[in-house]
Amino acid sequence: MQLHKSIFRLCLCAVMLVVVVACAAGPPVQEMSDARQAIAAAREAGAATYADAGLRAAEARLAQAEVQMNERMYREARRLAVDSKDAAIDALLRSRALREAAAAPDAPRP
């Protein structure tokens, strides 16, 4: 009887572990949305003019993330989406700084 309880507990733990791992490896929907929103904000801030390379890098990483997500490579898609968001935020901040510097001609360039 004691052996059956031990086996039952072990099986229950294994099932719970599988469920937890399966939930953690789901599609990175939120990360993809965050990246898209960051890219849109960077565009609105003038990143296409002032930080084009950073904006293009963010868009390229998002495109790669979409490919990985379609292939169900969720960890890689999540990593690329986070990288995309970070690149878009960098482009946004750089474009704001350069736009402000252009508006104030006496200010030193960043």
C-alpha positions in Angstrom: 0.0 0.0 0.0 2.8 2.4 0.9 4.5 1.6 -2.4 1.3 2.5 -4.3 1.1 5.9 -2.6 4.7 6.6 -3.4 4.2 5.7 -7.1 1.0 7.8 -7.2 2.7 10.8 -5.7 5.6 10.5 -8.1 3.3 10.3 -11.1 1.3 13.3 -9.8 4.5 15.3 -9.5 5.5 14.3 -13.0 2.2 15.3 -14.5 2.3 18.7 -12.6 5.8 19.3 -13.9 4.7 18.6 -17.5 1.8 21.0 -17.1 4.0 23.8 -15.7 6.6 23.3 -18.5 3.9 23.3 -21.2 2.3 26.5 -19.9 5.7 28.2 -19.7 6.5 27.4 -23.3 3.4 28.9 -24.8 3.3 31.4 -27.6 4.9 34.8 -26.7 1.7 36.8 -27.5 2.4 39.6 -25.0 6.0 40.0 -26.0 5.0 40.2 -29.7 2.4 42.8 -28.9 4.9 44.8 -26.8 7.4 44.8 -29.7 4.8 46.0 -32.2 3.7 48.8 -29.9 7.3 49.9 -29.3 7.9 49.9 -33.0 4.8 52.0 -33.6 5.9 54.5 -30.9 9.3 54.7 -32.4 7.9 55.5 -35.8 5.6 58.2 -34.3 8.7 59.7 -32.7 10.4 60.1 -36.0 12.7 57.1 -35.8 12.5 56.5 -39.6 14.2 59.9 -40.0 16.5 60.1 -36.9 17.2 56.5 -36.0 16.5 54.5 -39.2 19.0 51.7 -38.5 17.6 51.1 -35.0 14.1 51.0 -36.3 15.0 48.6 -39.2 16.8 46.3 -36.7 13.7 46.3 -34.5 11.4 45.5 -37.4 13.8 42.7 -38.6 13.9 41.1 -35.2 10.1 41.2 -35.0 9.8 39.6 -38.4 12.2 36.8 -37.3 10.2 36.4 -34.1 7.0 35.9 -36.2 8.7 33.2 -38.3 9.9 31.4 -35.1 6.4 31.7 -33.6 4.9 30.2 -36.7 7.3 27.3 -36.4 6.4 26.9 -32.8 9.9 27.8 -31.6 8.4 29.8 -28.8 11.5 30.4 -26.7 13.4 31.8 -29.6 10.4 33.9 -30.7 10.1 35.3 -27.2 13.8 36.2 -27.1 13.6 37.9 -30.5 10.4 39.8 -29.6 12.1 41.2 -26.5 15.2 42.1 -28.5 12.9 43.8 -31.0 11.1 45.8 -28.3 14.5 46.9 -26.8 15.8 48.0 -30.2 12.6 49.9 -30.9 12.9 51.7 -27.5 16.5 52.6 -28.2 15.4 54.0 -31.6 12.7 55.9 -30.0 15.0 57.5 -27.4 17.6 58.2 -30.0 15.2 59.9 -32.4 13.8 62.0 -29.6 17.2 63.2 -28.6 18.3 63.9 -32.1 15.0 65.7 -32.9 15.4 67.9 -29.8 19.0 68.6 -30.7 18.0 69.6 -34.2 15.4 71.9 -32.8 18.0 73.6 -30.6 20.9 74.4 -33.0 23.2 75.7 -30.3 22.9 72.4 -28.2 25.7 69.8 -28.6 24.8 66.7 -30.5 24.3 63.4 -28.6 
